[in-house]
Structures are given as C-alpha cells and as structure tokens.
Amino acid sequence: MSILGAFPVSAQVLEAPKWETTINKTSFEPGDEITIKFEAQIPQDWYMYSSDFDPDVGPMVTEFNFSESEKFELVGEIKPVGQKKKYDDLWEGEYTYFTEAAVFQQVVRVTGSAPVFQGSISFQICSDVNGQCIPFESDFSFNSSGEVNSVGKKENAGSISSLNGLPFSSEGETLNKTNDKEAKPDEIPLVELVPFENSFKKEVDDNQKGWTGLLTFFLISFGAGLAALLTPCVFPMIPMTVTYFTKSGTDRKKGRMNAFIYGIFIVGIYTLIGIIFSLIFGAGFANFLSTHWLPNLLFFAIFLVFALSFFGLFEIRLPNKFVNKMDKQADRGGLMGIFFMAFTLVLVGFSCTGPIAGTILLQAANGDTLMPLIGMFGFSIAFAIPFTLFAIFPGWLSSLPKSGGWLNTVKVVLGFLELALALKFLSIVDQVYHWDILDREIYLALWIVIFSLLGFYLLGKIVFPHEKKIDSISIPRLISSVFVFSFVVYLIPGLFGAPLKALSGYLPPLSSQDFNLANNSGIGSESVGISGSFGKPKYGDFLDLPHGIQGFFDYDEALAYAKKQDKPLFIDFTGHGCVNCREMEANVWSDPEVLKRLKEDYLVVALYVDEKTELPENEWYVSGYDNKVKKTIGKQNLDFMIQKLNANAQPYYTLVGENGELLAAPRSYDLNIGEFVSFLDQGKEQFENSKINEKQKEI
C-alpha cells in the first residue's frame, strides 16, 4: 500500500468491547452437552448488531467462528439472548441488536477429553449520537483446565480472568487467530505505518451533537407549550390565576414571590411526569415503544383519538370529583395552596394539554432517557411563564385578546396535526409486516388531503358542527392558510419521486414508491469516466458507488489515477453495514451541489472496511499495529485507516492530493450539507494552491 504523505488528522481508535466467556458446567465428560455463554459490555450510547436477522438487510451481523476440533462439535447455531428488534426505513428491513450488553449462547457436545475452544467473533457497534459505526474482530481461546491457549507473542495473549470457575481470554483485536499467525509467517511481509502527527482541530464534537439534538427537542417542546396556551381549556384560566394572586392582599412583594413559586410548581409537576416516564420505562423500553408493532398501533389509535377530541367529537376529561377536590385544596393558602392551584391548572387544562404533552412523550420514545425529561421541561416552561408574568403584572390582562372562536380554531388546527402525525406510527407497522398499504405515495396523498382540508378550514370553507359559520376571514387565518397551502404544494412533487429531504424522518422510504420519475443520473453532472490503461476499477465487479459516481475501491489504484488526471482524491472510509454511511449518501451526497463537486472536482475512492472478500495469498501482510495477518479487503482497509489516520469509525471522509498530502481536516458523520460543501471547496482550493506552489518552486 502506498503511504499517505504528512497526514495530520483529528480522530482516535476506539477500543473493542471486551468479551467474557462462561460455561454452565464446571466439569464435563465426553458425550455431555454444555452451553458456552459469550457476553460483551457495550459502551453507553452505542449498540451492537445481533446474529439472527437476514444479512441481506444491510447491517453487519455478528458471527462466531469456532476452529475445528475432534474434541467437540457444535449443536445448532449460536443463539442471541435478550436482543431487540427494529425496522429501519433506510435498510428497508428489520434487524436485531443489543444495547448495554450483548449475550450469545452456543450449545456444544463434548467428544473428547480436555477440549480447547478457539475461534473468533466478528461484530459491529454503532452509535446514533455521533453517527459512527465500527467493525471489530475478537479472538477467544480457553479450556476447562484453566489454561489459555493463545498463539503468538505472550504480551498479545490478552487478559485472563475466572468466571464460575472457568477462565476465559478475550481482548478485542489483541489475540491472534491460530490460522492467521501460523500461515507461513516467514513469507508474509510486515507492514508498519507510522502514525501521522495530529495538527488539525477536531471539527465535530460528538457530545455537542448529542446535546444539539436535545436542544432541538427542547425548543420543539417549548413551542408546543406555547401552542397549549392558546387552547380553549387553558386560555380562560389566565384571568382566574390573576384573580387568585390579587384577591389575597396588597403586599405586592409577597404576591410576586407567590406567583414565581406558582410558576416553579407548574414546571415541577410537568417535569415530574417526564422523570416518572423515564424511570419507569427507560431507554430500552423507549426504543421498544418506537419500533415494535404493538405500541405503534396503540400510538396510532391514541393520536387518532386525540385528533377526534380536538375536532370536537368528544372531550377527554379527568373525573370532575377529583378536579373539584384539588380545587378546594387550592383555597388553603400558603405554599400548599399555591401548589394545588398549579395542580388544578394542570388538571383543568388536561383535555387540551394532555394530547399535546402525550405527543411529546411519545415522540421522546425515539430517544434516550433524557428526552422525556427535556421535553416536559421545555413544555412546562413555556406553559408556566405567561401565567407567572400575568400573576406578577395583572395590569397586562387588559391587553389580552378576548376568549372566543379563535381558541377553538387553534384546537381544530392541532387536531389536523395530530391526524397527520398518527400516520407515522401506522407506517412503521406497515413496513415491518410488509402490508404495502401505506406506501410513500399513499402516505403523501393522505398528507396532501389532510393539509388541504386544514387550509380550507382556515379559509372558512369547512365548519364543524359545534362552530359558527364565519362571514369574513381574519388576517391571521388568511396568512396561516397561505403557509398551509404552500406546504401542500411542496408535498405534491413527492408523488412523482421528489426526495422531500426536510420530511425524510416522517415519510416512508423512497424505495416504497411505485411511481418515481426521479433519475439519479440527472442530479448534478456526469462524473469523469474511468478509461485508458486502467480499464475497469479493481473490485468494481462487486462494489459500486451511489448516484452514478464513477470511482475506485483500491487506494493505490485511485492515487495513481488521480496523478494521471491531476485531481485530488476523495477517500470514503465506509462499510456495507454502516447505516450512517447510507444516510450520508442519501441526504448529503445526493444534494446537487455536493454531487456536482464529487463528480467534477474529485476522484472518489470507497474503502470498505467490512468487505470480507479474501485476497490472493501474495497480497497478505502482517500489520505493524496488531501483528495480525490481514487477508481480506476490509481488514486491509481498516488497518490502513487505523495506522495512517489513527481512526477506525465510519463514515470518515478524507481529501488528499496526488502525493498523498492532506487537503483538509477529515470529516465524519454530519448531515449539514453547507458544511460538507465547504469541506469539499476547501480541499479543492488547497489542492490548486499546492499546484501553484510546485510550479513556482520549479521556476
């Protein structure tokens, strides 16, 4: 492999999870069946794919390979324990995975004395927080007498511990596979690449990205709280609040303090609901809620009920006896009276705020345990601030608009939104069970009808039975209808294959659409053809690039062609099982500005780190990083990435010149199209400047 030039990068090699192995019997004889348990602790915010789903779906399945032995035989296949299921729109299929800990069991029949269990585990972990995926291969070697059987250098034998009386040995990529290390070691060259100095500042902070997602959800929840204020169940409560805090006396300082405490109690009550939701269900159950068919059908029904309630078909109310009891407690005065006044507000407004708060909690089921807490905190702050301010400044009350039909209009609008959101949950079930009754075009048609009806409602063309027909349209309703019909116009091209990227998280996958006029080859300009002495790219018969991009799959070949074409190189460290790689390709690479640059300004080389195609024996080498023989395309690409970039997570994008010099700080998963365009432009500019400098030196 050619060596990249001075390659400063900002990344790090993430360690593989440690595997622990136990056997259900401390002693056994030939003829006995035993169960070997493999368990790995998964880092927080990461997950590991399981072994019991169709590998054609896309993600990398976990595989256990036992070395053949005359002293034992496998009984059946490896069995995962406690795995979760999820349907993914991007993969268009269902896969299984683990969070926190992965557990597998293998039944083995002992056929000889003192069996030695050796083999390897190949697996992949991914994170939705930083958008990275990492493939690993771990080796194991243990027997019943407590001796660890490892081949190779002693210091690479890994850690040894004892669980249930049986020792185990496993440490990520440190142990050497028996057949790897004994495969003609004297004839296999050692390849040791010196890491390059890291002089680039890390551009994407993964923790910050995680907090950015929470901040976004907080702002959405805050907006939902403001919307809840404009419902007919809540808005009339504002004068009642002012009356409560002004009737007790003339001490304005004390009144303001009580009003402030009142607001804190409102926030506390709603936030407590979020805390209880998190503690009871947790992140694991939240993921179950967001992926399993049963809760999604339930959510669809709940949202449908919410919508019908907002339309006025019926009202969702708490028992009057309970509400009245809490209202009486509010007359007690003091802190307890203020608390029950806040509690009464929450209860009385439940018929309007319940569906909105419930929507936040259900949407939070797609995230971690912090999401319900953050969502309810944002909702309650927006809900509490106006009540607190009007209680402190009762004179503002005269500036409020009078209660009337406009409050019901807000409620009905929320009903249309609830109805549109309900389809998302039904869509998940439809895709999991392949009913094919809610494909993308059907889904979009329903949304177009729903929002068109909303637009006509705002124009007064649709009137519900409990409403009065309006003779004239107010300016706010007219402006709102303009926005709604504009959204409908935006949806219509989606019926013919437009990607509608802004709504990708809510729509079924584009592949489920039967009628699609979109043509990827028409997006951007055509890439420069690969011809001449190079012919067809190496591995091009079984690997390809998206969006009609013509490129390479071997770094040496790509770099040689880049020199011939006088172009910089775009290196895509990717993987077949990397979901975020596919998401980047679908949402960022497909952008016309990005695709134009990839096709015209760069030569693209995709280095698959999980490609299992074994190379000819004369292309094997021993890595200077872990002293293991690298036989496959994927292992050599991953080793190259680790040694030269000190990174092992995908996706990872690197721009280099024809001499291997770094043109810009590498980038990882980031769906910001503008920043990706700037990244490509920076690399091109640096490449052109380096060419000018070279010519000046020659002169």
Residue pairs with C-beta under 8 A, 6 or more apart in sequence:
1 191
1 193
1 555
1 556
1 636
1 640
2 555
2 556
2 559
2 660
3 193
3 644
3 660
4 196
4 644
4 656
4 660
4 661
4 662
5 656
5 657
5 659
5 660
5 661
5 662
6 196
6 197
6 661
6 662
7 196
7 644
7 645
7 656
7 660
7 661
7 662
8 196
8 197
8 198
8 199
8 200
8 662
9 196
9 198
9 200
9 645
9 646
9 647
9 654
9 662
9 665
9 666
10 198
10 200
10 201
10 202
10 203
10 665
10 666
11 202
11 645
11 646
11 647
11 649
11 652
11 666
11 668
12 646
12 647
13 642
13 646
13 647
13 648
14 134
14 648
14 649
15 172
16 136
16 138
16 171
16 172
16 173
17 40
17 41
17 42
17 43
17 48
17 102
17 125
17 136
17 172
18 40
18 41
18 159
18 170
18 171
18 172
19 38
19 39
19 40
19 121
19 138
19 140
19 168
19 170
20 38
20 39
20 40
20 161
20 163
20 168
20 170
21 36
21 37
21 38
21 39
21 140
21 142
21 163
21 166
21 168
21 170
22 36
22 37
22 39
22 163
22 164
22 166
22 168
23 34
23 35
23 36
23 37
23 144
23 164
23 166
24 34
24 35
24 37
25 32
25 34
26 164
26 165
26 166
27 144
28 34
28 110
28 144
29 110
29 113
30 110
30 111
30 112
30 113
31 109
31 110
31 111
32 109
32 110
33 75
33 107
33 108
33 109
33 110
34 107
34 108
34 110
35 105
35 106
35 107
35 108
36 105
36 106
36 107
36 108
36 117
37 103
37 104
37 105
38 64
38 102
38 103
38 104
38 105
38 106
38 121
38 140
39 101
39 102
39 103
39 104
40 48
40 101
40 102
40 123
41 100
41 101
42 48
42 98
42 99
42 100
42 101
42 102
42 125
43 125
45 127
45 128
45 129
45 130
45 210
45 368
46 99
46 125
46 126
46 127
47 97
47 98
47 99
47 125
47 126
47 127
47 128
48 62
48 97
48 98
48 99
48 102
48 123
48 124
48 125
49 59
49 60
49 61
49 62
49 95
49 96
49 97
49 123
49 124
49 126
49 577
50 61
50 62
50 80
50 83
50 95
50 96
50 97
50 98
50 102
51 61
51 62
51 63
51 64
51 77
51 78
51 80
51 96
51 104
52 79
52 80
52 83
52 96
53 59
53 61
53 93
53 94
53 95
53 96
54 93
55 61
56 93
57 91
57 92
57 93
57 94
57 95
58 90
58 91
58 93
58 95
58 576
58 577
58 579
58 582
59 91
59 95
59 97
59 124
59 126
59 577
59 579
60 122
60 123
60 124
60 135
60 575
60 576
60 577
60 610
61 577
62 80
62 102
62 104
62 121
62 122
62 123
62 124
63 121
63 122
63 123
64 78
64 104
64 106
64 119
64 120
64 121
65 119
65 120
65 121
65 122
66 74
66 106
66 117
66 118
66 119
67 118
67 119
67 178
67 179
69 112
69 115
69 116
69 117
69 118
70 111
70 112
71 110
71 111
71 112
71 113
71 114
71 115
71 116
72 108
72 109
72 110
72 111
72 112
72 115
72 117
73 108
73 109
73 111
74 106
74 107
74 108
74 109
75 107
75 108
75 109
76 107
78 104
78 105
78 106
79 104
79 105
79 106
80 96
80 98
80 102
80 103
80 104
81 103
81 104
81 105
82 98
82 101
82 103
83 96
83 97
83 98
84 96
84 97
84 98
84 99
84 284
84 287
84 288
84 291
85 94
85 95
85 96
85 291
85 292
86 94
86 95
86 96
86 97
86 287
86 291
87 93
87 94
87 291
87 428
87 431
87 432
88 94
88 95
88 579
89 431
89 508
89 509
90 509
90 579
90 582
90 583
90 586
91 579
91 582
92 431
92 509
92 511
92 512
94 432
99 283
99 284
99 287
100 284
102 123
108 115
108 117
114 143
114 144
114 145
115 143
115 144
116 141
116 142
116 143
116 149
117 140
117 141
117 142
117 143
118 139
118 140
118 141
118 149
118 178
119 139
119 140
120 137
120 138
120 139
120 140
120 177
121 137
121 138
121 139
121 140
122 135
122 136
122 137
123 135
123 136
123 137
123 138
124 133
124 134
124 135
124 136
124 575
124 577
124 610
125 133
125 134
125 136
126 132
126 133
126 134
126 578
126 579
126 580
127 133
127 206
129 206
129 207
129 209
129 210
130 204
130 206
130 209
130 210
130 649
130 668
130 669
131 209
131 580
131 583
131 651
131 668
131 669
131 670
132 206
132 580
132 649
132 650
132 651
132 668
132 669
133 575
133 577
133 578
133 579
133 580
133 581
133 649
133 650
133 651
134 648
134 649
134 650
135 575
135 577
135 609
135 610
135 634
135 638
136 172
136 173
137 173
137 635
138 170
138 171
138 172
138 173
138 175
139 158
139 170
139 175
139 176
139 177
140 168
140 169
140 170
140 175
141 148
141 149
141 150
141 169
141 175
141 178
142 148
142 149
142 166
142 167
142 168
142 169
143 149
144 166
146 162
146 166
146 167
147 167
148 157
148 158
148 160
148 167
148 169
150 156
150 157
150 158
150 169
150 175
150 176
151 176
151 178
151 181
151 182
152 175
152 176
152 181
152 627
153 176
153 627
156 174
156 175
156 176
156 626
156 627
157 169
157 174
157 175
158 169
158 170
158 171
158 174
158 175
159 169
159 170
159 171
160 167
160 168
160 169
161 167
161 168
162 168
169 175
173 626
173 628
174 626
176 627
176 628
177 628
177 629
180 628
180 629
180 631
181 627
181 628
181 629
183 620
183 629
185 622
185 629
188 620
188 621
188 622
188 629
189 621
189 622
190 621
190 622
190 624
191 621
191 622
191 623
191 624
191 630
191 639
192 623
192 624
192 625
192 643
193 624
193 625
193 640
193 643
193 644
194 643
195 643
195 644
195 646
196 644
196 645
196 646
198 646
200 662
200 665
200 666
201 665
202 665
203 665
203 667
204 667
204 668
204 669
204 670
209 670
213 367
214 370
214 371
214 374
217 363
217 364
217 367
217 371
217 374
217 375
217 378
218 374
218 375
218 377
218 378
219 378
220 375
220 378
221 360
221 374
221 375
221 376
221 377
221 378
221 379
221 382
222 378
222 379
222 381
222 382
223 382
224 356
224 357
224 359
224 360
224 378
224 379
224 382
225 378
225 379
225 380
225 381
225 382
225 383
226 382
227 356
227 410
227 414
228 234
228 349
228 352
228 353
228 356
228 357
228 379
228 382
228 383
229 235
229 382
229 383
229 386
230 407
230 410
231 349
231 352
231 353
231 407
231 410
231 411
231 414
232 352
232 403
232 407
232 408
232 410
232 411
233 348
233 349
233 350
233 351
233 352
233 353
234 345
234 349
234 352
234 353
234 383
235 403
235 407
236 403
237 345
237 348
237 349
237 387
238 386
238 387
238 390
238 397
238 400
239 397
241 262
241 341
241 345
241 387
241 390
241 391
242 390
242 391
242 394
242 397
244 330
244 341
244 391
245 255
245 258
245 259
245 262
245 391
245 394
246 255
246 394
248 255
248 333
249 255
255 391
255 392
256 392
258 338
258 391
259 388
259 391
259 392
260 388
260 392
261 335
261 338
262 338
262 341
262 342
262 384
262 387
262 388
262 391
263 384
263 385
263 387
263 388
263 391
264 384
265 338
265 339
265 341
265 342
265 343
266 342
266 345
266 346
266 380
266 383
266 384
266 387
266 388
267 377
267 380
267 381
267 384
268 380
269 342
269 343
269 346
269 380
270 346
270 357
270 376
270 377
270 379
270 380
270 383
271 373
271 376
271 377
271 380
273 357
273 361
273 376
274 361
274 364
274 372
274 373
274 374
274 375
274 376
274 377
275 372
275 373
277 361
277 364
277 372
277 376
278 369
278 370
278 372
278 373
281 289
281 365
282 369
283 368
283 369
286 364
286 365
286 366
286 367
286 368
286 369
286 371
286 372
287 365
288 295
289 295
289 299
289 362
289 365
290 296
290 365
290 366
291 428
293 428
293 429
293 432
293 433
295 365
296 425
296 426
296 428
296 429
297 425
297 426
297 429
299 362
299 422
299 425
300 422
300 423
300 425
300 426
300 429
302 358
302 362
303 359
303 362
303 418
303 419
303 421
303 422
303 425
304 418
304 419
304 422
305 316
306 316
306 355
306 358
306 359
306 415
306 418
307 415
307 416
307 418
307 419
307 422
308 314
308 415
309 315
309 316
309 351
309 355
309 415
310 355
310 411
310 412
310 414
310 415
310 418
311 412
311 415
311 464
312 408
312 411
312 412
312 464
312 465
312 466
312 467
315 351
316 350
316 351
316 354
316 355
317 350
317 351
318 347
318 350
322 347
323 344
323 347
323 348
326 340
326 343
326 344
326 347
327 340
327 344
329 336
329 337
329 340
329 343
329 344
330 337
330 338
330 340
330 341
330 343
330 344
331 337
332 340
345 387
346 353
352 411
353 383
355 414
355 418
356 379
356 414
357 376
357 379
359 418
359 421
360 372
360 375
360 376
360 379
361 372
361 375
361 376
363 375
364 371
364 372
364 374
364 375
365 371
389 396
390 396
390 397
405 467
405 468
405 470
406 474
408 466
408 467
409 458
409 477
412 457
412 464
413 454
413 457
413 458
413 480
416 450
416 451
416 453
416 454
416 457
419 450
420 447
420 450
420 451
423 438
423 443
423 446
423 447
424 506
426 438
427 438
427 443
427 508
429 435
430 436
430 437
430 438
430 508
431 508
431 509
431 512
436 512
438 508
439 508
439 512
439 513
439 514
440 494
440 507
440 508
440 509
440 510
440 512
440 513
441 494
441 495
441 513
441 514
441 515
443 507
443 508
444 491
444 494
444 495
444 507
445 495
447 491
448 488
448 491
448 492
448 495
451 484
451 487
451 488
451 491
452 485
452 488
453 462
454 484
455 481
455 484
455 485
455 488
456 462
458 473
458 477
458 478
458 480
458 481
458 484
459 473
459 477
459 478
459 481
460 469
460 470
460 473
460 477
463 469
463 470
490 500
491 500
493 500
494 500
494 503
494 507
495 515
496 515
496 516
496 517
496 518
497 510
497 513
497 515
497 516
497 517
497 518
498 518
499 510
499 518
499 590
500 507
501 587
504 586
504 587
510 516
510 518
520 546
520 547
520 548
520 590
521 548
523 547
523 590
523 592
523 595
524 547
524 592
524 595
524 596
524 598
524 599
525 596
525 599
525 600
526 548
526 599
527 548
527 549
527 550
527 551
527 598
527 599
527 600
527 604
528 550
528 565
528 567
528 599
528 600
528 603
529 550
530 536
530 537
530 550
530 551
530 552
530 561
532 564
534 557
534 560
534 561
537 551
537 552
537 553
537 554
537 557
538 552
538 553
538 554
538 557
539 553
539 554
539 611
539 613
539 633
540 552
540 553
542 613
543 553
543 606
543 608
543 611
545 551
545 604
545 606
546 585
546 586
546 589
546 590
547 585
547 589
547 590
547 595
548 599
549 589
549 595
549 598
549 599
549 604
551 558
551 603
551 604
551 605
551 606
552 558
552 561
552 603
552 604
552 605
552 606
553 605
553 606
553 607
553 608
553 633
554 605
555 571
555 605
555 607
555 637
555 640
558 569
558 571
558 603
558 605
559 569
559 656
559 658
559 660
561 603
562 568
562 569
562 603
562 658
563 658
565 603
566 658
566 691
567 601
567 602
567 603
567 658
567 687
568 601
568 602
568 603
568 655
568 656
568 657
568 658
568 663
568 683
568 684
568 687
569 602
569 603
569 604
569 605
569 655
569 656
569 657
569 658
570 598
570 602
570 603
570 604
570 605
570 653
570 654
570 655
570 680
570 683
571 605
571 607
571 653
571 654
571 655
571 656
572 581
572 604
572 605
572 606
572 607
572 651
572 652
572 653
573 607
573 609
573 637
573 641
573 645
573 647
573 650
573 651
573 652
573 653
573 654
574 581
574 606
574 607
574 608
574 609
574 650
574 651
575 581
575 608
575 609
575 610
575 634
575 650
576 608
576 610
576 611
577 610
578 610
578 650
578 651
580 650
580 651
580 669
581 650
581 651
583 669
583 671
584 651
584 669
584 671
587 671
587 673
588 594
588 670
588 671
588 673
588 676
589 595
589 598
591 673
591 676
591 677
593 673
593 677
594 673
594 676
594 677
594 680
597 677
597 680
597 681
597 684
598 604
598 680
601 680
601 684
602 655
602 680
602 683
602 684
607 637
607 640
607 641
608 633
608 634
608 637
609 634
609 637
609 638
609 641
609 648
609 650
610 634
610 638
611 632
611 633
611 634
611 637
612 632
612 633
612 634
613 632
613 633
613 634
614 631
614 632
615 631
615 632
615 633
615 636
620 629
620 630
620 631
621 629
621 630
621 636
622 628
622 629
622 630
623 629
623 630
623 639
623 643
624 643
625 639
625 642
625 643
626 639
630 636
630 639
638 648
641 647
641 648
641 652
642 648
645 652
645 654
645 666
647 666
649 668
651 668
651 669
652 666
652 667
652 668
653 666
653 667
653 668
653 679
654 662
654 666
655 662
655 663
655 664
655 666
655 679
655 680
655 683
655 686
655 687
656 662
656 663
657 663
657 686
657 687
657 690
661 690
663 682
663 683
663 684
663 686
663 687
663 690
664 679
664 682
664 683
664 686
667 675
667 676
667 679
670 676
